[in-house]
Amino acid sequence: MKNSFSEVKLFQVKPDKLIEFETLITTIADEQKQQMGCIDIKYVKRFFTIDGVESGEPP
């Protein structure tokens, strides 16, 4: 895969907006997969936050 790249984005979602976000991100992923040049889209759910974590410290 010459000339390919990876992009990483972190989204921190308020607990009361989680269902709304997961519905929206599913729609977004479907639309992104249809874009010219897209090879694959993956979203991974993490169960911890980065609030209050100092640089170099584990979350």
N, CA, C and O atoms as a Maestro MAE file, in Angstrom:
{
 s_m_m2io_version
 :::
 2.0.0
}

f_m_ct {
 s_m_title
 :::
 protein
 m_atom[236] {
  # First column is atom index #
  i_m_mmod_type
  r_m_x_coord
  r_m_y_coord
  r_m_z_coord
  i_m_residue_number
  s_m_chain_name
  s_m_pdb_residue_name
  s_m_pdb_atom_name
  i_m_atomic_number
  :::
  1 25 0.834 -1.183 0.000 1 A "MET " " N  " 7
  2 3 0.000 0.000 0.000 1 A "MET " " CA " 6
  3 2 0.879 1.248 0.000 1 A "MET " " C  " 6
  4 15 1.044 1.902 1.030 1 A "MET " " O  " 8
  5 25 1.408 1.551 -1.097 2 A "LYS " " N  " 7
  6 3 2.243 2.733 -1.229 2 A "LYS " " CA " 6
  7 2 1.371 3.986 -1.143 2 A "LYS " " C  " 6
  8 15 0.248 4.019 -1.645 2 A "LYS " " O  " 8
  9 25 1.907 4.997 -0.504 3 A "ASN " " N  " 7
  10 3 1.223 6.285 -0.361 3 A "ASN " " CA " 6
  11 2 -0.075 6.209 0.431 3 A "ASN " " C  " 6
  12 15 -1.001 6.975 0.163 3 A "ASN " " O  " 8
  13 25 -0.164 5.304 1.398 4 A "SER " " N  " 7
  14 3 -1.340 5.252 2.256 4 A "SER " " CA " 6
  15 2 -1.012 5.906 3.593 4 A "SER " " C  " 6
  16 15 0.161 6.097 3.914 4 A "SER " " O  " 8
  17 25 -2.012 6.246 4.363 5 A "PHE " " N  " 7
  18 3 -1.792 6.833 5.673 5 A "PHE " " CA " 6
  19 2 -2.899 6.399 6.625 5 A "PHE " " C  " 6
  20 15 -3.957 5.923 6.213 5 A "PHE " " O  " 8
  21 25 -2.620 6.580 7.904 6 A "SER " " N  " 7
  22 3 -3.611 6.295 8.949 6 A "SER " " CA " 6
  23 2 -3.894 7.578 9.701 6 A "SER " " C  " 6
  24 15 -3.005 8.409 9.889 6 A "SER " " O  " 8
  25 25 -5.120 7.734 10.124 7 A "GLU " " N  " 7
  26 3 -5.526 8.901 10.896 7 A "GLU " " CA " 6
  27 2 -6.175 8.414 12.183 7 A "GLU " " C  " 6
  28 15 -7.016 7.516 12.158 7 A "GLU " " O  " 8
  29 25 -5.787 9.002 13.298 8 A "VAL " " N  " 7
  30 3 -6.339 8.623 14.588 8 A "VAL " " CA " 6
  31 2 -7.026 9.857 15.184 8 A "VAL " " C  " 6
  32 15 -6.442 10.938 15.255 8 A "VAL " " O  " 8
  33 25 -8.261 9.672 15.603 9 A "LYS " " N  " 7
  34 3 -9.017 10.745 16.256 9 A "LYS " " CA " 6
  35 2 -9.554 10.220 17.571 9 A "LYS " " C  " 6
  36 15 -9.987 9.071 17.656 9 A "LYS " " O  " 8
  37 25 -9.528 11.044 18.584 10 A "LEU " " N  " 7
  38 3 -10.108 10.698 19.878 10 A "LEU " " CA " 6
  39 2 -11.350 11.550 20.093 10 A "LEU " " C  " 6
  40 15 -11.307 12.771 19.947 10 A "LEU " " O  " 8
  41 25 -12.437 10.911 20.436 11 A "PHE " " N  " 7
  42 3 -13.679 11.602 20.755 11 A "PHE " " CA " 6
  43 2 -14.013 11.293 22.208 11 A "PHE " " C  " 6
  44 15 -14.095 10.130 22.604 11 A "PHE " " O  " 8
  45 25 -14.201 12.330 22.987 12 A "GLN " " N  " 7
  46 3 -14.652 12.130 24.358 12 A "GLN " " CA " 6
  47 2 -16.114 12.542 24.416 12 A "GLN " " C  " 6
  48 15 -16.456 13.702 24.184 12 A "GLN " " O  " 8
  49 25 -16.972 11.577 24.730 13 A "VAL " " N  " 7
  50 3 -18.418 11.772 24.659 13 A "VAL " " CA " 6
  51 2 -19.001 11.779 26.064 13 A "VAL " " C  " 6
  52 15 -18.664 10.938 26.897 13 A "VAL " " O  " 8
  53 25 -19.870 12.730 26.308 14 A "LYS " " N  " 7
  54 3 -20.551 12.776 27.598 14 A "LYS " " CA " 6
  55 2 -21.409 11.518 27.751 14 A "LYS " " C  " 6
  56 15 -22.027 11.069 26.786 14 A "LYS " " O  " 8
  57 25 -21.450 10.952 28.947 15 A "PRO " " N  " 7
  58 3 -22.196 9.700 29.161 15 A "PRO " " CA " 6
  59 2 -23.654 9.753 28.700 15 A "PRO " " C  " 6
  60 15 -24.177 8.756 28.201 15 A "PRO " " O  " 8
  61 25 -24.306 10.886 28.858 16 A "ASP " " N  " 7
  62 3 -25.710 10.979 28.461 16 A "ASP " " CA " 6
  63 2 -25.894 11.131 26.952 16 A "ASP " " C  " 6
  64 15 -27.026 11.090 26.469 16 A "ASP " " O  " 8
  65 25 -24.816 11.305 26.204 17 A "LYS " " N  " 7
  66 3 -24.872 11.444 24.747 17 A "LYS " " CA " 6
  67 2 -24.297 10.229 24.019 17 A "LYS " " C  " 6
  68 15 -24.164 10.253 22.795 17 A "LYS " " O  " 8
  69 25 -23.956 9.175 24.749 18 A "LEU " " N  " 7
  70 3 -23.278 8.024 24.179 18 A "LEU " " CA " 6
  71 2 -24.094 7.329 23.088 18 A "LEU " " C  " 6
  72 15 -23.559 7.046 22.016 18 A "LEU " " O  " 8
  73 25 -25.350 7.054 23.332 19 A "ILE " " N  " 7
  74 3 -26.187 6.366 22.342 19 A "ILE " " CA " 6
  75 2 -26.330 7.229 21.088 19 A "ILE " " C  " 6
  76 15 -26.237 6.725 19.969 19 A "ILE " " O  " 8
  77 25 -26.555 8.521 21.279 20 A "GLU " " N  " 7
  78 3 -26.675 9.438 20.145 20 A "GLU " " CA " 6
  79 2 -25.377 9.462 19.320 20 A "GLU " " C  " 6
  80 15 -25.422 9.449 18.090 20 A "GLU " " O  " 8
  81 25 -24.232 9.496 19.995 21 A "PHE " " N  " 7
  82 3 -22.937 9.508 19.308 21 A "PHE " " CA " 6
  83 2 -22.705 8.211 18.543 21 A "PHE " " C  " 6
  84 15 -22.282 8.247 17.388 21 A "PHE " " O  " 8
  85 25 -22.972 7.081 19.160 22 A "GLU " " N  " 7
  86 3 -22.739 5.797 18.499 22 A "GLU " " CA " 6
  87 2 -23.629 5.635 17.266 22 A "GLU " " C  " 6
  88 15 -23.206 5.032 16.280 22 A "GLU " " O  " 8
  89 25 -24.825 6.150 17.306 23 A "THR " " N  " 7
  90 3 -25.706 6.125 16.140 23 A "THR " " CA " 6
  91 2 -25.125 7.010 15.033 23 A "THR " " C  " 6
  92 15 -25.083 6.618 13.867 23 A "THR " " O  " 8
  93 25 -24.686 8.188 15.411 24 A "LEU " " N  " 7
  94 3 -24.118 9.126 14.449 24 A "LEU " " CA " 6
  95 2 -22.828 8.590 13.830 24 A "LEU " " C  " 6
  96 15 -22.641 8.705 12.619 24 A "LEU " " O  " 8
  97 25 -21.948 8.017 14.619 25 A "ILE " " N  " 7
  98 3 -20.664 7.543 14.113 25 A "ILE " " CA " 6
  99 2 -20.850 6.368 13.155 25 A "ILE " " C  " 6
  100 15 -20.046 6.192 12.240 25 A "ILE " " O  " 8
  101 25 -21.883 5.570 13.345 26 A "THR " " N  " 7
  102 3 -22.201 4.483 12.412 26 A "THR " " CA " 6
  103 2 -22.575 5.055 11.048 26 A "THR " " C  " 6
  104 15 -22.126 4.557 10.016 26 A "THR " " O  " 8
  105 25 -23.387 6.089 11.049 27 A "THR " " N  " 7
  106 3 -23.774 6.757 9.807 27 A "THR " " CA " 6
  107 2 -22.558 7.384 9.130 27 A "THR " " C  " 6
  108 15 -22.393 7.278 7.915 27 A "THR " " O  " 8
  109 25 -21.715 8.033 9.916 28 A "ILE " " N  " 7
  110 3 -20.515 8.671 9.379 28 A "ILE " " CA " 6
  111 2 -19.587 7.633 8.763 28 A "ILE " " C  " 6
  112 15 -19.054 7.855 7.676 28 A "ILE " " O  " 8
  113 25 -19.386 6.514 9.432 29 A "ALA " " N  " 7
  114 3 -18.506 5.458 8.913 29 A "ALA " " CA " 6
  115 2 -19.015 4.940 7.575 29 A "ALA " " C  " 6
  116 15 -18.225 4.735 6.653 29 A "ALA " " O  " 8
  117 25 -20.312 4.727 7.456 30 A "ASP " " N  " 7
  118 3 -20.889 4.249 6.191 30 A "ASP " " CA " 6
  119 2 -20.623 5.242 5.064 30 A "ASP " " C  " 6
  120 15 -20.303 4.839 3.945 30 A "ASP " " O  " 8
  121 25 -20.752 6.532 5.349 31 A "GLU " " N  " 7
  122 3 -20.516 7.553 4.331 31 A "GLU " " CA " 6
  123 2 -19.031 7.666 3.992 31 A "GLU " " C  " 6
  124 15 -18.679 7.860 2.829 31 A "GLU " " O  " 8
  125 25 -18.161 7.548 4.986 32 A "GLN " " N  " 7
  126 3 -16.723 7.630 4.726 32 A "GLN " " CA " 6
  127 2 -16.236 6.466 3.876 32 A "GLN " " C  " 6
  128 15 -15.344 6.643 3.045 32 A "GLN " " O  " 8
  129 25 -16.800 5.287 4.067 33 A "LYS " " N  " 7
  130 3 -16.404 4.110 3.282 33 A "LYS " " CA " 6
  131 2 -16.703 4.291 1.797 33 A "LYS " " C  " 6
  132 15 -16.074 3.646 0.959 33 A "LYS " " O  " 8
  133 25 -17.647 5.152 1.465 34 A "GLN " " N  " 7
  134 3 -18.021 5.379 0.076 34 A "GLN " " CA " 6
  135 2 -17.149 6.426 -0.605 34 A "GLN " " C  " 6
  136 15 -17.260 6.621 -1.816 34 A "GLN " " O  " 8
  137 25 -16.279 7.106 0.148 35 A "GLN " " N  " 7
  138 3 -15.427 8.137 -0.432 35 A "GLN " " CA " 6
  139 2 -14.348 7.528 -1.315 35 A "GLN " " C  " 6
  140 15 -13.803 6.472 -0.995 35 A "GLN " " O  " 8
  141 25 -14.042 8.185 -2.415 36 A "MET " " N  " 7
  142 3 -13.032 7.704 -3.330 36 A "MET " " CA " 6
  143 2 -11.679 7.584 -2.609 36 A "MET " " C  " 6
  144 15 -11.251 8.506 -1.914 36 A "MET " " O  " 8
  145 25 -11.035 6.462 -2.784 37 A "GLY " " N  " 7
  146 3 -9.726 6.238 -2.181 37 A "GLY " " CA " 6
  147 2 -9.768 5.618 -0.794 37 A "GLY " " C  " 6
  148 15 -8.725 5.244 -0.258 37 A "GLY " " O  " 8
  149 25 -10.941 5.502 -0.208 38 A "CYS " " N  " 7
  150 3 -11.048 4.899 1.123 38 A "CYS " " CA " 6
  151 2 -10.810 3.399 1.035 38 A "CYS " " C  " 6
  152 15 -11.431 2.708 0.227 38 A "CYS " " O  " 8
  153 25 -9.916 2.907 1.865 39 A "ILE " " N  " 7
  154 3 -9.633 1.476 1.901 39 A "ILE " " CA " 6
  155 2 -10.419 0.811 3.021 39 A "ILE " " C  " 6
  156 15 -11.024 -0.242 2.820 39 A "ILE " " O  " 8
  157 25 -10.411 1.422 4.197 40 A "ASP " " N  " 7
  158 3 -11.111 0.840 5.337 40 A "ASP " " CA " 6
  159 2 -11.302 1.902 6.415 40 A "ASP " " C  " 6
  160 15 -10.512 2.839 6.520 40 A "ASP " " O  " 8
  161 25 -12.336 1.753 7.199 41 A "ILE " " N  " 7
  162 3 -12.637 2.623 8.338 41 A "ILE " " CA " 6
  163 2 -12.874 1.736 9.542 41 A "ILE " " C  " 6
  164 15 -13.622 0.762 9.464 41 A "ILE " " O  " 8
  165 25 -12.238 2.069 10.658 42 A "LYS " " N  " 7
  166 3 -12.457 1.318 11.897 42 A "LYS " " CA " 6
  167 2 -12.642 2.307 13.050 42 A "LYS " " C  " 6
  168 15 -11.938 3.312 13.146 42 A "LYS " " O  " 8
  169 25 -13.579 2.007 13.897 43 A "TYR " " N  " 7
  170 3 -13.783 2.777 15.116 43 A "TYR " " CA " 6
  171 2 -13.669 1.818 16.291 43 A "TYR " " C  " 6
  172 15 -14.229 0.722 16.262 43 A "TYR " " O  " 8
  173 25 -12.947 2.229 17.318 44 A "VAL " " N  " 7
  174 3 -12.726 1.401 18.500 44 A "VAL " " CA " 6
  175 2 -13.245 2.168 19.708 44 A "VAL " " C  " 6
  176 15 -12.940 3.348 19.880 44 A "VAL " " O  " 8
  177 25 -14.013 1.510 20.524 45 A "LYS " " N  " 7
  178 3 -14.563 2.141 21.721 45 A "LYS " " CA " 6
  179 2 -13.623 1.903 22.892 45 A "LYS " " C  " 6
  180 15 -13.273 0.764 23.203 45 A "LYS " " O  " 8
  181 25 -13.219 2.993 23.538 46 A "ARG " " N  " 7
  182 3 -12.365 2.898 24.723 46 A "ARG " " CA " 6
  183 2 -13.219 3.240 25.938 46 A "ARG " " C  " 6
  184 15 -14.170 4.016 25.840 46 A "ARG " " O  " 8
  185 25 -12.878 2.664 27.073 47 A "PHE " " N  " 7
  186 3 -13.714 2.844 28.260 47 A "PHE " " CA " 6
  187 2 -13.044 3.673 29.346 47 A "PHE " " C  " 6
  188 15 -13.375 3.539 30.524 47 A "PHE " " O  " 8
  189 25 -12.108 4.524 28.959 48 A "PHE " " N  " 7
  190 3 -11.501 5.417 29.928 48 A "PHE " " CA " 6
  191 2 -11.315 6.778 29.286 48 A "PHE " " C  " 6
  192 15 -11.362 6.909 28.063 48 A "PHE " " O  " 8
  193 25 -11.106 7.780 30.105 49 A "THR " " N  " 7
  194 3 -10.954 9.144 29.609 49 A "THR " " CA " 6
  195 2 -9.521 9.613 29.804 49 A "THR " " C  " 6
  196 15 -8.729 8.971 30.493 49 A "THR " " O  " 8
  197 25 -9.205 10.738 29.189 50 A "ILE " " N  " 7
  198 3 -7.875 11.309 29.326 50 A "ILE " " CA " 6
  199 2 -7.901 12.593 30.149 50 A "ILE " " C  " 6
  200 15 -6.886 13.283 30.241 50 A "ILE " " O  " 8
  201 25 -9.018 12.918 30.738 51 A "ASP " " N  " 7
  202 3 -9.094 14.107 31.602 51 A "ASP " " CA " 6
  203 2 -8.197 13.953 32.816 51 A "ASP " " C  " 6
  204 15 -8.247 12.936 33.508 51 A "ASP " " O  " 8
  205 25 -7.391 14.943 33.071 52 A "GLY " " N  " 7
  206 3 -6.572 14.948 34.271 52 A "GLY " " CA " 6
  207 2 -5.339 14.076 34.193 52 A "GLY " " C  " 6
  208 15 -4.648 13.922 35.200 52 A "GLY " " O  " 8
  209 25 -5.033 13.505 33.053 53 A "VAL " " N  " 7
  210 3 -3.853 12.641 32.909 53 A "VAL " " CA " 6
  211 2 -2.694 13.527 32.476 53 A "VAL " " C  " 6
  212 15 -2.808 14.293 31.519 53 A "VAL " " O  " 8
  213 25 -1.595 13.418 33.178 54 A "GLU " " N  " 7
  214 3 -0.412 14.190 32.835 54 A "GLU " " CA " 6
  215 2 0.336 13.508 31.686 54 A "GLU " " C  " 6
  216 15 0.263 12.290 31.528 54 A "GLU " " O  " 8
  217 25 1.039 14.287 30.903 55 A "SER " " N  " 7
  218 3 1.791 13.763 29.770 55 A "SER " " CA " 6
  219 2 2.744 12.657 30.220 55 A "SER " " C  " 6
  220 15 3.513 12.844 31.163 55 A "SER " " O  " 8
  221 25 2.693 11.509 29.549 56 A "GLY " " N  " 7
  222 3 3.560 10.396 29.870 56 A "GLY " " CA " 6
  223 2 2.999 9.435 30.910 56 A "GLY " " C  " 6
  224 15 3.568 8.365 31.127 56 A "GLY " " O  " 8
  225 25 1.908 9.791 31.548 57 A "GLU " " N  " 7
  226 3 1.281 8.943 32.573 57 A "GLU " " CA " 6
  227 2 0.190 8.078 31.930 57 A "GLU " " C  " 6
  228 15 -0.459 8.517 30.980 57 A "GLU " " O  " 8
  229 25 -0.018 6.862 32.432 58 A "PRO " " N  " 7
  230 3 -1.111 6.046 31.883 58 A "PRO " " CA " 6
  231 2 -2.473 6.629 32.263 58 A "PRO " " C  " 6
  232 15 -2.593 7.292 33.294 58 A "PRO " " O  " 8
  233 25 -3.496 6.391 31.445 59 A "PRO " " N  " 7
  234 3 -4.829 6.925 31.742 59 A "PRO " " CA " 6
  235 2 -5.453 6.211 32.927 59 A "PRO " " C  " 6
  236 15 -6.576 6.531 33.318 59 A "PRO " " O  " 8
  :::
 }
 m_bond[235] {
  # First column is bond index #
  i_m_from
  i_m_to
  i_m_order
  :::
  1 1 2 1
  2 2 3 1
  3 3 4 2
  4 3 5 1
  5 5 6 1
  6 6 7 1
  7 7 8 2
  8 7 9 1
  9 9 10 1
  10 10 11 1
  11 11 12 2
  12 11 13 1
  13 13 14 1
  14 14 15 1
  15 15 16 2
  16 15 17 1
  17 17 18 1
  18 18 19 1
  19 19 20 2
  20 19 21 1
  21 21 22 1
  22 22 23 1
  23 23 24 2
  24 23 25 1
  25 25 26 1
  26 26 27 1
  27 27 28 2
  28 27 29 1
  29 29 30 1
  30 30 31 1
  31 31 32 2
  32 31 33 1
  33 33 34 1
  34 34 35 1
  35 35 36 2
  36 35 37 1
  37 37 38 1
  38 38 39 1
  39 39 40 2
  40 39 41 1
  41 41 42 1
  42 42 43 1
  43 43 44 2
  44 43 45 1
  45 45 46 1
  46 46 47 1
  47 47 48 2
  48 47 49 1
  49 49 50 1
  50 50 51 1
  51 51 52 2
  52 51 53 1
  53 53 54 1
  54 54 55 1
  55 55 56 2
  56 55 57 1
  57 57 58 1
  58 58 59 1
  59 59 60 2
  60 59 61 1
  61 61 62 1
  62 62 63 1
  63 63 64 2
  64 63 65 1
  65 65 66 1
  66 66 67 1
  67 67 68 2
  68 67 69 1
  69 69 70 1
  70 70 71 1
  71 71 72 2
  72 71 73 1
  73 73 74 1
  74 74 75 1
  75 75 76 2
  76 75 77 1
  77 77 78 1
  78 78 79 1
  79 79 80 2
  80 79 81 1
  81 81 82 1
  82 82 83 1
  83 83 84 2
  84 83 85 1
  85 85 86 1
  86 86 87 1
  87 87 88 2
  88 87 89 1
  89 89 90 1
  90 90 91 1
  91 91 92 2
  92 91 93 1
  93 93 94 1
  94 94 95 1
  95 95 96 2
  96 95 97 1
  97 97 98 1
  98 98 99 1
  99 99 100 2
  100 99 101 1
  101 101 102 1
  102 102 103 1
  103 103 104 2
  104 103 105 1
  105 105 106 1
  106 106 107 1
  107 107 108 2
  108 107 109 1
  109 109 110 1
  110 110 111 1
  111 111 112 2
  112 111 113 1
  113 113 114 1
  114 114 115 1
  115 115 116 2
  116 115 117 1
  117 117 118 1
  118 118 119 1
  119 119 120 2
  120 119 121 1
  121 121 122 1
  122 122 123 1
  123 123 124 2
  124 123 125 1
  125 125 126 1
  126 126 127 1
  127 127 128 2
  128 127 129 1
  129 129 130 1
  130 130 131 1
  131 131 132 2
  132 131 133 1
  133 133 134 1
  134 134 135 1
  135 135 136 2
  136 135 137 1
  137 137 138 1
  138 138 139 1
  139 139 140 2
  140 139 141 1
  141 141 142 1
  142 142 143 1
  143 143 144 2
  144 143 145 1
  145 145 146 1
  146 146 147 1
  147 147 148 2
  148 147 149 1
  149 149 150 1
  150 150 151 1
  151 151 152 2
  152 151 153 1
  153 153 154 1
  154 154 155 1
  155 155 156 2
  156 155 157 1
  157 157 158 1
  158 158 159 1
  159 159 160 2
  160 159 161 1
  161 161 162 1
  162 162 163 1
  163 163 164 2
  164 163 165 1
  165 165 166 1
  166 166 167 1
  167 167 168 2
  168 167 169 1
  169 169 170 1
  170 170 171 1
  171 171 172 2
  172 171 173 1
  173 173 174 1
  174 174 175 1
  175 175 176 2
  176 175 177 1
  177 177 178 1
  178 178 179 1
  179 179 180 2
  180 179 181 1
  181 181 182 1
  182 182 183 1
  183 183 184 2
  184 183 185 1
  185 185 186 1
  186 186 187 1
  187 187 188 2
  188 187 189 1
  189 189 190 1
  190 190 191 1
  191 191 192 2
  192 191 193 1
  193 193 194 1
  194 194 195 1
  195 195 196 2
  196 195 197 1
  197 197 198 1
  198 198 199 1
  199 199 200 2
  200 199 201 1
  201 201 202 1
  202 202 203 1
  203 203 204 2
  204 203 205 1
  205 205 206 1
  206 206 207 1
  207 207 208 2
  208 207 209 1
  209 209 210 1
  210 210 211 1
  211 211 212 2
  212 211 213 1
  213 213 214 1
  214 214 215 1
  215 215 216 2
  216 215 217 1
  217 217 218 1
  218 218 219 1
  219 219 220 2
  220 219 221 1
  221 221 222 1
  222 222 223 1
  223 223 224 2
  224 223 225 1
  225 225 226 1
  226 226 227 1
  227 227 228 2
  228 227 229 1
  229 229 230 1
  230 230 231 1
  231 231 232 2
  232 231 233 1
  233 233 234 1
  234 234 235 1
  235 235 236 2
  :::
 }
}
